[in-house]
């Protein structure tokens, strides 16, 4: 058995033997030094391996914030005002949830986006209704609805 600090070296012929050399012996091939049998992790022959990272609970996105964003987008496609109002309710609920969580619940950007999209939708349809009423009043005042 070899000593742990001694590498396993092949028996190489010295130069005198090479000159006289016999052709019946194969050329010596180098062998990698074997690891000592007594080596322990962190000891000789082993690289220092860092411990795995400690994983803990990750912050989660607020479900109310996700629902608010989805409802505010849906309000542009289906039934414009009702989902936008519900989205504002979910957004305010998500704001309270995020503020009370001390950083464990995220989604502030989703809440802000859903509020912006919902208020633009409500404002746009409020302006369309106001313009429609104004056109109706002007038409009624001009006698467009009177019959002769």
DSSP file (Angstrom, degrees, kcal/mol; ACC not computed):
  #  RESIDUE AA STRUCTURE BP1 BP2  ACC     N-H-->O    O-->H-N    N-H-->O    O-->H-N    TCO  KAPPA ALPHA  PHI   PSI    X-CA   Y-CA   Z-CA
    1    1 A X              0   0    0      0, 0.0     2,-0.1     0, 0.0     0, 0.0   0.000 360.0 360.0 360.0 139.2    0.0    0.0    0.0
    2    2 A X        -     0   0    0      1,-0.1     2,-0.2     2,-0.0     6,-0.1  -0.474 360.0-104.9 -85.6 156.9    1.4    3.4   -0.9
    3    3 A X    >   -     0   0    0     -2,-0.1     3,-1.2     1,-0.1    -1,-0.1  -0.508  31.3-116.7 -74.8 148.9    1.7    6.3    1.6
    4    4 A X  T 3  S+     0   0    0      1,-0.3    32,-0.2    -2,-0.2    -1,-0.1   0.796 113.7  46.5 -60.1 -29.6   -0.9    9.1    1.2
    5    5 A X  T 3  S+     0   0    0      2,-0.1     2,-0.5    31,-0.0    -1,-0.3   0.569  95.3  87.7 -91.3  -7.9    1.6   11.7    0.3
    6    6 A X  S <  S-     0   0    0     -3,-1.2     2,-0.1     3,-0.0    -4,-0.0  -0.794  73.1-137.4 -94.1 125.7    3.5    9.6   -2.3
    7    7 A X        -     0   0    0     -2,-0.5     2,-0.9    26,-0.1    -4,-0.1  -0.491  23.5-110.2 -76.4 151.9    2.2    9.6   -5.8
    8    8 A X        -     0   0    0     -2,-0.1     2,-0.4    26,-0.1    23,-0.3  -0.735  43.4-175.6 -81.2 108.8    2.0    6.4   -7.7
    9    9 A X        -     0   0    0     -2,-0.9    21,-0.1    21,-0.1    23,-0.1  -0.850  24.5-116.0-107.5 142.9    4.7    6.7  -10.4
   10   10 A X        -     0   0    0     -2,-0.4     2,-1.1    21,-0.1    20,-0.1  -0.372  33.5-103.2 -72.5 156.6    5.2    4.2  -13.1
   11   11 A X        -     0   0    0     -2,-0.1     2,-0.4     0, 0.0    -1,-0.1  -0.710  46.3-170.5 -80.0 103.3    8.5    2.3  -13.2
   12   12 A X        -     0   0    0     -2,-1.1     2,-0.1    15,-0.0    15,-0.0  -0.776  22.7-117.8 -97.3 139.3   10.3    4.0  -16.0
   13   13 A X        -     0   0    0     -2,-0.4    15,-0.0     1,-0.1    -1,-0.0  -0.490  31.8-117.4 -71.1 144.8   13.5    2.6  -17.4
   14   14 A X    >>  -     0   0    0     -2,-0.1     4,-1.7     1,-0.1     3,-0.5  -0.265  34.3 -95.3 -75.3 173.0   16.5    4.8  -17.0
   15   15 A X  H 3> S+     0   0    0      1,-0.3     4,-1.9     2,-0.2     5,-0.1   0.798 122.3  59.4 -64.5 -29.2   18.3    6.1  -20.0
   16   16 A X  H 3> S+     0   0    0      1,-0.2     4,-1.6     2,-0.2    -1,-0.3   0.899 107.1  46.5 -65.7 -39.3   20.9    3.4  -20.0
   17   17 A X  H <> S+     0   0    0     -3,-0.5     4,-1.6     1,-0.2    -1,-0.2   0.841 108.6  56.2 -71.3 -31.8   18.2    0.7  -20.3
   18   18 A X  H  < S+     0   0    0     -4,-1.7    -1,-0.2     2,-0.2    -2,-0.2   0.886 105.5  51.4 -66.9 -36.7   16.5    2.7  -23.1
   19   19 A X  H  < S+     0   0    0     -4,-1.9    -1,-0.2     1,-0.2    -2,-0.2   0.934 120.8  32.9 -66.1 -43.7   19.7    2.7  -25.2
   20   20 A X  H  < S+     0   0    0     -4,-1.6    -1,-0.2    -5,-0.1    -2,-0.2   0.675  99.4 160.9 -81.2 -15.6   20.1   -1.0  -24.8
   21   21 A X     <  -     0   0    0     -4,-1.6     2,-0.4    -5,-0.2    -3,-0.1   0.599  35.9-134.2  -9.8 139.4   16.3   -1.3  -24.8
   22   22 A X    >   -     0   0    0      1,-0.1     3,-0.7    -5,-0.1    -1,-0.1  -0.829   6.2-141.1-102.2 146.3   14.5   -4.5  -25.6
   23   23 A X  T 3  S+     0   0    0     -2,-0.4    -1,-0.1     1,-0.2    -2,-0.1   0.533  91.1  73.8 -84.9  -6.5   11.5   -4.5  -27.9
   24   24 A X  T 3  S+     0   0    0      2,-0.1     2,-0.5     0, 0.0    -1,-0.2   0.594  80.8  80.8 -86.1  -8.6    9.5   -7.0  -25.9
   25   25 A X  S <  S-     0   0    0     -3,-0.7     3,-0.1     1,-0.0     2,-0.1  -0.830  80.6-128.2 -96.7 132.2    8.6   -4.5  -23.1
   26   26 A X        -     0   0    0     -2,-0.5     2,-0.1     1,-0.1    -2,-0.1  -0.374  34.1 -93.3 -73.0 157.0    5.7   -2.1  -23.7
   27   27 A X        -     0   0    0      1,-0.1     2,-0.2    -2,-0.1    -1,-0.1  -0.433  46.0-107.0 -67.8 143.1    6.3    1.6  -23.1
   28   28 A X        -     0   0    0     -2,-0.1     2,-0.4    -3,-0.1    -1,-0.1  -0.519  30.5-149.9 -74.1 136.4    5.3    2.8  -19.7
   29   29 A X        -     0   0    0     -2,-0.2     2,-0.1    -3,-0.0    -1,-0.0  -0.878  21.4-112.1-106.1 139.8    2.1    4.8  -19.5
   30   30 A X        -     0   0    0     -2,-0.4     2,-0.4   -21,-0.1   -21,-0.1  -0.404  29.1-150.3 -69.1 145.8    1.7    7.5  -16.8
   31   31 A X        -     0   0    0    -23,-0.3     2,-0.1    -2,-0.1   -21,-0.1  -0.923  18.3-114.4-116.6 142.9   -0.9    6.8  -14.2
   32   32 A X        -     0   0    0     -2,-0.4     2,-0.2     1,-0.1   -24,-0.0  -0.475  41.3 -99.5 -71.3 144.3   -2.9    9.4  -12.4
   33   33 A X        -     0   0    0     -2,-0.1     2,-0.1   -26,-0.1    -1,-0.1  -0.454  41.2-128.9 -64.2 133.6   -2.2    9.6   -8.7
   34   34 A X        -     0   0    0     -2,-0.2     2,-0.2     1,-0.1   -26,-0.1  -0.483  24.0-101.9 -81.9 156.0   -4.9    7.8   -6.8
   35   35 A X        -     0   0    0     -2,-0.1    -1,-0.1     1,-0.1    10,-0.1  -0.535  42.1-105.3 -74.2 140.2   -6.7    9.4   -3.9
   36   36 A X    >   -     0   0    0     -2,-0.2     3,-1.4   -32,-0.2    -1,-0.1  -0.387  22.4-129.0 -64.1 145.5   -5.5    8.2   -0.5
   37   37 A X  T 3  S+     0   0    0      1,-0.3    -1,-0.1    -3,-0.1    -2,-0.1   0.730 106.0  55.1 -69.6 -21.0   -8.0    5.9    1.2
   38   38 A X  T 3  S+     0   0    0      2,-0.1    -1,-0.3     0, 0.0     2,-0.1   0.347  77.9 127.8 -94.5   7.1   -8.0    7.9    4.4
   39   39 A X    <   -     0   0    0     -3,-1.4     2,-0.3     4,-0.1     6,-0.1  -0.395  41.0-162.1 -69.2 139.6   -9.0   11.2    2.7
   40   40 A X    >   -     0   0    0     -2,-0.1     3,-2.7     4,-0.1     6,-0.2  -0.834  34.8 -82.3-116.2 155.5  -11.9   13.0    4.2
   41   41 A X  T 3  S+     0   0    0     -2,-0.3     3,-0.1     1,-0.3     7,-0.1  -0.354 121.7  22.1 -56.7 135.1  -14.1   15.8    2.6
   42   42 A X  T 3  S+     0   0    0      1,-0.3    -1,-0.3     5,-0.3     6,-0.1   0.273 111.9  94.2  87.9 -10.4  -12.3   19.0    3.1
   43   43 A X  S X  S-     0   0    0     -3,-2.7     3,-1.5     1,-0.2    -1,-0.3   0.016  90.7 -35.4 -94.1-156.7   -9.0   17.3    3.5
   44   44 A X  T 3  S+     0   0    0      1,-0.2    -1,-0.2    -3,-0.1    -8,-0.1  -0.413 128.5  19.8 -66.5 135.8   -6.3   16.4    1.0
   45   45 A X  T 3  S+     0   0    0      1,-0.2     2,-0.4    -2,-0.1    -1,-0.2   0.345 105.7  94.2  90.5  -6.3   -7.6   15.6   -2.4
   46   46 A X    <   -     0   0    0     -3,-1.5     2,-0.2    -6,-0.2    -1,-0.2  -0.956  69.7-130.6-121.4 138.0  -11.0   17.2   -2.0
   47   47 A X        -     0   0    0     -2,-0.4     2,-0.5    -3,-0.1    -5,-0.3  -0.566  35.0-101.3 -81.1 148.7  -12.0   20.7   -3.0
   48   48 A X        -     0   0    0     -2,-0.2     2,-0.5    -6,-0.1    -1,-0.1  -0.592  39.3-157.2 -70.8 120.7  -13.7   22.9   -0.4
   49   49 A X        -     0   0    0     -2,-0.5     3,-0.1     3,-0.0     2,-0.1  -0.883  13.0-128.9-103.4 125.4  -17.4   22.8   -1.3
   50   50 A X        -     0   0    0     -2,-0.5     3,-0.1     1,-0.1     2,-0.0  -0.388  32.8-100.2 -69.8 151.9  -19.5   25.7   -0.1
   51   51 A X        -     0   0    0      1,-0.1    -1,-0.1    -2,-0.1     3,-0.1  -0.335  46.9 -92.5 -67.3 154.3  -22.7   24.7    1.8
   52   52 A X        -     0   0    0      1,-0.1    -1,-0.1    -3,-0.1     3,-0.0  -0.331  51.5 -93.0 -65.6 151.3  -25.9   24.9   -0.2
   53   53 A X        -     0   0    0      1,-0.1     2,-0.7    -3,-0.1    -1,-0.1  -0.334  38.6-113.7 -66.0 146.3  -27.8   28.2    0.0
   54   54 A X        -     0   0    0     -3,-0.1     2,-0.4    -2,-0.0    -1,-0.1  -0.712  31.6-154.9 -82.3 118.4  -30.4   28.4    2.7
   55   55 A X        +     0   0    0     -2,-0.7     2,-0.2     3,-0.0     3,-0.0  -0.791  18.4 171.6 -96.4 135.8  -33.8   28.8    1.0
   56   56 A X        -     0   0    0     -2,-0.4     2,-0.2     1,-0.1     0, 0.0  -0.622  45.8 -54.7-126.4-172.3  -36.6   30.4    2.9
   57   57 A X        -     0   0    0     -2,-0.2     2,-0.3     1,-0.0    -1,-0.1  -0.475  55.0-140.6 -69.2 137.4  -40.1   31.5    2.1
   58   58 A X        -     0   0    0     -2,-0.2    -1,-0.0     1,-0.1     2,-0.0  -0.673  26.0 -95.1 -95.7 151.8  -40.2   33.9   -0.8
   59   59 A X        -     0   0    0     -2,-0.3     2,-0.3    44,-0.1    46,-0.2  -0.389  44.0-142.9 -61.0 144.3  -42.5   36.9   -1.0
   60   60 A X  E     -a  105   0A   0     44,-2.4    46,-3.0    -3,-0.0     2,-0.3  -0.833  12.1-112.7-113.3 150.2  -45.7   36.1   -2.9
   61   61 A X  E     -a  106   0A   0     -2,-0.3    46,-0.2    44,-0.2     2,-0.2  -0.616  40.9-104.9 -79.8 137.8  -47.7   38.3   -5.3
   62   62 A X     >  -     0   0    0     44,-2.9     4,-1.7    -2,-0.3     5,-0.1  -0.415  18.1-148.1 -64.8 128.8  -51.1   39.3   -3.9
   63   63 A X  H  > S+     0   0    0      1,-0.2     4,-2.5     2,-0.2     5,-0.2   0.838 100.0  57.1 -66.1 -32.2  -53.9   37.4   -5.5
   64   64 A X  H  > S+     0   0    0      2,-0.2     4,-2.3     1,-0.2    -1,-0.2   0.865 104.7  51.8 -66.4 -35.3  -56.2   40.4   -5.2
   65   65 A X  H  > S+     0   0    0      2,-0.2     4,-2.1     1,-0.2    -2,-0.2   0.905 110.8  47.7 -67.5 -40.6  -53.7   42.5   -7.2
   66   66 A X  H  X S+     0   0    0     -4,-1.7     4,-2.4     2,-0.2    -2,-0.2   0.930 112.8  48.4 -64.7 -44.7  -53.7   39.8  -10.0
   67   67 A X  H  X S+     0   0    0     -4,-2.5     4,-2.7     1,-0.2     5,-0.2   0.887 110.0  53.0 -62.6 -38.9  -57.5   39.7  -10.0
   68   68 A X  H  X S+     0   0    0     -4,-2.3     4,-2.2     2,-0.2    -1,-0.2   0.915 110.3  46.7 -63.9 -42.7  -57.6   43.5  -10.1
   69   69 A X  H  X S+     0   0    0     -4,-2.1     4,-1.9     2,-0.2    -2,-0.2   0.921 113.3  48.5 -66.0 -42.9  -55.4   43.7  -13.1
   70   70 A X  H  X S+     0   0    0     -4,-2.4     4,-2.6     1,-0.2    -2,-0.2   0.926 113.1  47.7 -63.5 -43.9  -57.3   40.9  -15.0
   71   71 A X  H  X S+     0   0    0     -4,-2.7     4,-1.8     1,-0.2    -1,-0.2   0.877 109.5  52.7 -65.8 -36.7  -60.6   42.6  -14.3
   72   72 A X  H  < S+     0   0    0     -4,-2.2     4,-0.3    -5,-0.2    -1,-0.2   0.862 112.6  45.0 -68.7 -32.8  -59.4   46.0  -15.4
   73   73 A X  H >< S+     0   0    0     -4,-1.9     3,-1.4     1,-0.2     4,-0.5   0.895 111.5  52.5 -73.5 -40.2  -58.2   44.5  -18.7
   74   74 A X  H >X S+     0   0    0     -4,-2.6     4,-3.0     1,-0.3     3,-1.4   0.819  96.5  69.5 -63.4 -30.0  -61.5   42.5  -19.1
   75   75 A X  T 3< S+     0   0    0     -4,-1.8    -1,-0.3     1,-0.3    -2,-0.2   0.713  95.0  55.1 -64.2 -18.2  -63.3   45.8  -18.6
   76   76 A X  T <4 S+     0   0    0     -3,-1.4    -1,-0.3    -4,-0.3    -2,-0.2   0.699 118.7  32.7 -82.1 -19.8  -62.1   46.9  -22.0
   77   77 A X  T <4 S+     0   0    0     -3,-1.4     2,-0.4    -4,-0.5    -2,-0.2   0.856 122.6  31.4-103.5 -47.3  -63.5   43.9  -23.7
   78   78 A X  S  < S-     0   0    0     -4,-3.0    -1,-0.3     1,-0.2     5,-0.3  -0.955 125.0 -17.6-121.8 131.7  -66.7   42.8  -21.8
   79   79 A X  S  > S-     0   0    0     -2,-0.4     4,-1.1    -3,-0.1     5,-0.3   0.895  74.5-144.4  43.5  81.0  -69.2   45.1  -20.1
   80   80 A X  H  > S+     0   0    0      1,-0.2     4,-0.5    -3,-0.1    -1,-0.1   0.733  79.8  32.0 -54.6 -41.4  -66.9   48.2  -19.8
   81   81 A X  H  > S+     0   0    0      2,-0.1     4,-2.1     3,-0.1    -1,-0.2   0.893 108.1  60.1 -92.6 -39.4  -67.8   49.8  -16.4
   82   82 A X  H  > S+     0   0    0      1,-0.2     4,-2.2     2,-0.2     5,-0.2   0.936 108.0  43.5 -60.3 -52.5  -68.8   47.0  -14.0
   83   83 A X  H  X S+     0   0    0     -4,-1.1     4,-2.4    -5,-0.3    -1,-0.2   0.846 111.8  56.7 -62.9 -29.8  -65.5   45.0  -14.1
   84   84 A X  H  X S+     0   0    0     -4,-0.5     4,-1.7    -5,-0.3    -1,-0.2   0.900 108.0  46.3 -66.6 -39.1  -63.6   48.3  -13.9
   85   85 A X  H  X S+     0   0    0     -4,-2.1     4,-1.7     2,-0.2    -2,-0.2   0.917 113.3  48.7 -68.5 -42.2  -65.4   49.2  -10.6
   86   86 A X  H  X S+     0   0    0     -4,-2.2     4,-2.5     1,-0.2    -2,-0.2   0.877 108.2  55.9 -64.1 -36.2  -64.8   45.7   -9.2
   87   87 A X  H  X S+     0   0    0     -4,-2.4     4,-2.4     1,-0.2    -1,-0.2   0.882 105.1  51.8 -62.8 -38.1  -61.1   46.0  -10.2
   88   88 A X  H  X S+     0   0    0     -4,-1.7     4,-2.1     2,-0.2    -1,-0.2   0.879 108.9  50.7 -65.9 -36.7  -60.8   49.2   -8.2
   89   89 A X  H  X S+     0   0    0     -4,-1.7     4,-2.0     2,-0.2    -2,-0.2   0.937 112.5  45.6 -64.9 -46.4  -62.3   47.3   -5.2
   90   90 A X  H  X S+     0   0    0     -4,-2.5     4,-2.6     1,-0.2    -2,-0.2   0.874 110.7  54.9 -63.8 -36.4  -59.8   44.5   -5.6
   91   91 A X  H  X S+     0   0    0     -4,-2.4     4,-2.2     2,-0.2    -1,-0.2   0.905 108.6  46.7 -65.3 -41.2  -57.0   47.0   -6.0
   92   92 A X  H  X S+     0   0    0     -4,-2.1     4,-1.9     2,-0.2    -1,-0.2   0.884 112.4  51.0 -68.9 -35.7  -57.8   48.8   -2.8
   93   93 A X  H  X S+     0   0    0     -4,-2.0     4,-2.1     2,-0.2    -2,-0.2   0.918 110.9  48.6 -63.6 -42.8  -58.0   45.4   -1.0
   94   94 A X  H  X S+     0   0    0     -4,-2.6     4,-2.7     1,-0.2     5,-0.2   0.876 107.3  55.9 -65.6 -37.6  -54.6   44.4   -2.4
   95   95 A X  H  X S+     0   0    0     -4,-2.2     4,-2.3     1,-0.2    -1,-0.2   0.929 109.9  45.2 -59.1 -45.5  -53.1   47.8   -1.3
   96   96 A X  H  X S+     0   0    0     -4,-1.9     4,-1.9     1,-0.2    -2,-0.2   0.898 113.3  50.6 -65.0 -40.2  -54.2   47.1    2.3
   97   97 A X  H  X S+     0   0    0     -4,-2.1     4,-0.7     2,-0.2    -2,-0.2   0.904 111.9  46.8 -64.6 -42.3  -52.9   43.5    2.1
   98   98 A X  H ><>S+     0   0    0     -4,-2.7     5,-0.7     1,-0.2     3,-0.6   0.901 112.3  49.9 -66.9 -41.7  -49.5   44.6    0.8
   99   99 A X  H ><5S+     0   0    0     -4,-2.3     3,-0.6     1,-0.2    -1,-0.2   0.856 111.9  48.1 -66.3 -34.4  -49.1   47.3    3.4
  100  100 A X  H 3<5S+     0   0    0     -4,-1.9    -1,-0.2     1,-0.2    -2,-0.2   0.591  98.6  70.3 -82.3 -10.2  -50.0   44.9    6.2
  101  101 A X  T X<5S-     0   0    0     -4,-0.7     3,-1.2    -3,-0.6    -1,-0.2   0.556  92.7-132.5 -89.0  -7.1  -47.6   42.2    5.1
  102  102 A X  T < 5S-     0   0    0     -3,-0.6    -3,-0.1    -4,-0.3    -2,-0.1   0.862  77.3 -44.0  56.9  39.0  -44.3   43.9    5.9
  103  103 A X  T 3 <S+     0   0    0     -5,-0.7    -1,-0.2     2,-0.3   -44,-0.1   0.366 117.5 105.0  93.3  -4.7  -42.8   43.0    2.5
  104  104 A X  S <  S+     0   0    0     -3,-1.2   -44,-2.4    -6,-0.1     2,-0.5   0.660  77.8  53.9 -83.7 -15.1  -44.0   39.4    2.3
  105  105 A X  E    S-a   60   0A   0     -7,-0.3    -2,-0.3   -46,-0.2   -44,-0.2  -0.982  72.1-177.0-119.5 128.6  -46.7   40.2   -0.2
  106  106 A X  E     +a   61   0A   0    -46,-3.0   -44,-2.9    -2,-0.5   -41,-0.2  -0.582  37.1 108.2-114.2 178.3  -45.8   42.0   -3.4
  107  107 A X     >  +     0   0    0    -46,-0.2     4,-2.2    -2,-0.2     5,-0.2   0.530  30.1 136.1 126.9  17.6  -47.8   43.3   -6.3
  108  108 A X  H  > S+     0   0    0      1,-0.2     4,-2.3     2,-0.2     5,-0.2   0.868  77.2  52.2 -61.0 -36.5  -47.7   47.1   -5.9
  109  109 A X  H  > S+     0   0    0      2,-0.2     4,-2.4     1,-0.2    -1,-0.2   0.878 108.1  50.9 -67.4 -37.8  -47.0   47.5   -9.6
  110  110 A X  H  > S+     0   0    0      2,-0.2     4,-2.5     1,-0.2    -2,-0.2   0.895 110.1  50.3 -64.8 -39.5  -50.0   45.4  -10.5
  111  111 A X  H  X S+     0   0    0     -4,-2.2     4,-2.3     2,-0.2    -2,-0.2   0.931 111.6  47.6 -63.8 -45.9  -52.2   47.4   -8.2
  112  112 A X  H  X S+     0   0    0     -4,-2.3     4,-2.3     1,-0.2    -2,-0.2   0.920 113.3  48.0 -62.5 -44.1  -51.0   50.7   -9.8
  113  113 A X  H  X S+     0   0    0     -4,-2.4     4,-2.7     1,-0.2     5,-0.2   0.910 111.3  50.0 -63.7 -42.3  -51.5   49.4  -13.3
  114  114 A X  H  X S+     0   0    0     -4,-2.5     4,-2.4     1,-0.2    -1,-0.2   0.886 110.6  50.0 -66.5 -36.6  -55.0   48.1  -12.6
  115  115 A X  H  X S+     0   0    0     -4,-2.3     4,-2.6     2,-0.2     5,-0.2   0.925 112.4  47.3 -65.2 -43.1  -56.0   51.4  -11.1
  116  116 A X  H  X S+     0   0    0     -4,-2.3     4,-2.3     2,-0.2     5,-0.2   0.945 115.0  44.8 -63.2 -48.1  -54.7   53.3  -14.1
  117  117 A X  H  X S+     0   0    0     -4,-2.7     4,-2.1     1,-0.2    -2,-0.2   0.910 115.6  47.6 -64.1 -42.4  -56.4   51.0  -16.6
  118  118 A X  H  X S+     0   0    0     -4,-2.4     4,-2.7    -5,-0.2    -1,-0.2   0.922 113.0  47.2 -66.4 -44.0  -59.7   50.9  -14.7
  119  119 A X  H  X S+     0   0    0     -4,-2.6     4,-2.8     2,-0.2     5,-0.2   0.873 111.6  51.1 -68.1 -35.7  -59.9   54.7  -14.2
  120  120 A X  H  X S+     0   0    0     -4,-2.3     4,-2.6    -5,-0.2    -1,-0.2   0.922 112.2  47.8 -64.3 -41.8  -59.1   55.3  -17.9
  121  121 A X  H  X S+     0   0    0     -4,-2.1     4,-2.2     2,-0.2     5,-0.2   0.935 114.2  45.1 -63.8 -47.1  -61.9   52.9  -18.8
  122  122 A X  H  X S+     0   0    0     -4,-2.7     4,-2.2     1,-0.2    -2,-0.2   0.921 115.2  48.4 -63.5 -43.7  -64.4   54.5  -16.4
  123  123 A X  H  X S+     0   0    0     -4,-2.8     4,-2.3     2,-0.2    -2,-0.2   0.897 110.6  51.1 -63.8 -40.9  -63.3   58.0  -17.6
  124  124 A X  H  X S+     0   0    0     -4,-2.6     4,-2.2     1,-0.2    -2,-0.2   0.932 113.9  42.7 -63.4 -46.1  -63.6   57.2  -21.2
  125  125 A X  H  X S+     0   0    0     -4,-2.2     4,-2.1     2,-0.2    -1,-0.2   0.827 112.3  54.0 -73.1 -29.9  -67.1   55.7  -20.9
  126  126 A X  H  X S+     0   0    0     -4,-2.2     4,-2.3    -5,-0.2    -1,-0.2   0.900 110.3  47.9 -65.7 -39.9  -68.2   58.6  -18.7
  127  127 A X  H  X S+     0   0    0     -4,-2.3     4,-2.6     2,-0.2    -2,-0.2   0.896 110.8  51.1 -67.0 -39.6  -67.0   61.0  -21.4
  128  128 A X  H  X S+     0   0    0     -4,-2.2     4,-2.2     2,-0.2    -2,-0.2   0.898 111.7  47.0 -64.1 -39.9  -68.8   59.0  -24.1
  129  129 A X  H  X S+     0   0    0     -4,-2.1     4,-2.5     2,-0.2    -2,-0.2   0.908 112.4  50.0 -67.1 -41.1  -72.1   59.1  -22.1
  130  130 A X  H  X S+     0   0    0     -4,-2.3     4,-2.3     2,-0.2    -2,-0.2   0.912 112.0  47.3 -64.5 -41.8  -71.7   62.8  -21.4
  131  131 A X  H  X S+     0   0    0     -4,-2.6     4,-2.4     2,-0.2    -1,-0.2   0.897 111.8  51.5 -65.9 -39.7  -71.1   63.5  -25.1
  132  132 A X  H  X S+     0   0    0     -4,-2.2     4,-2.2     2,-0.2    -2,-0.2   0.914 111.3  46.8 -62.6 -43.5  -74.1   61.4  -26.0
  133  133 A X  H  X S+     0   0    0     -4,-2.5     4,-2.6     2,-0.2    -2,-0.2   0.904 111.6  51.5 -64.6 -40.5  -76.3   63.2  -23.6
  134  134 A X  H  X S+     0   0    0     -4,-2.3     4,-2.5     1,-0.2     5,-0.2   0.913 110.4  48.3 -63.4 -42.8  -75.0   66.6  -24.9
  135  135 A X  H  X S+     0   0    0     -4,-2.4     4,-2.4     1,-0.2    -1,-0.2   0.902 112.1  50.1 -63.8 -40.7  -75.8   65.6  -28.5
  136  136 A X  H  X S+     0   0    0     -4,-2.2     4,-2.5     2,-0.2    -2,-0.2   0.913 111.6  47.4 -64.1 -43.2  -79.3   64.4  -27.4
  137  137 A X  H  X S+     0   0    0     -4,-2.6     4,-2.5     2,-0.2    -2,-0.2   0.913 113.0  48.3 -65.6 -42.8  -80.0   67.7  -25.6
  138  138 A X  H  X S+     0   0    0     -4,-2.5     4,-1.8     2,-0.2    -1,-0.2   0.905 113.3  48.2 -64.7 -40.8  -78.8   69.8  -28.5
  139  139 A X  H  <>S+     0   0    0     -4,-2.4     5,-2.4    -5,-0.2     6,-0.4   0.900 112.8  47.9 -67.1 -39.3  -80.9   67.7  -30.9
  140  140 A X  H ><5S+     0   0    0     -4,-2.5     3,-0.9     1,-0.2     5,-0.2   0.894 112.2  49.1 -68.3 -38.9  -83.9   68.0  -28.7
  141  141 A X  H 3<5S+     0   0    0     -4,-2.5    -1,-0.2     1,-0.2    -2,-0.2   0.809 107.6  55.6 -70.0 -29.5  -83.4   71.8  -28.3
  142  142 A X  T 3<5S-     0   0    0     -4,-1.8    -1,-0.2    -5,-0.2    -2,-0.2   0.494 118.1-110.7 -82.5  -3.0  -83.1   72.2  -32.1
  143  143 A X  T X 5S+     0   0    0     -3,-0.9     3,-0.9    -4,-0.3    -3,-0.2   0.731  72.7 139.3  84.5  21.6  -86.4   70.6  -32.7
  144  144 A X  T 3 <S+     0   0    0     -5,-2.4    -4,-0.2     1,-0.2    -5,-0.1   0.726  75.5  45.8 -70.5 -20.4  -85.0   67.4  -34.3
  145  145 A X  T 3  S+     0   0    0     -6,-0.4    -1,-0.2    -5,-0.2     2,-0.2   0.391  88.5 106.9-104.5   3.0  -87.6   65.3  -32.4
  146  146 A X    <   -     0   0    0     -3,-0.9     2,-0.4    -6,-0.1     0, 0.0  -0.567  57.0-147.5 -83.7 145.5  -90.7   67.5  -33.1
  147  147 A X              0   0    0     -2,-0.2    -2,-0.1     1,-0.1    -3,-0.0  -0.896 360.0 360.0-111.9 143.7  -93.3   66.2  -35.5
  148  148 A X              0   0    0     -2,-0.4    -1,-0.1     0, 0.0    -2,-0.0   0.403 360.0 360.0 -96.6 360.0  -95.4   68.5  -37.7
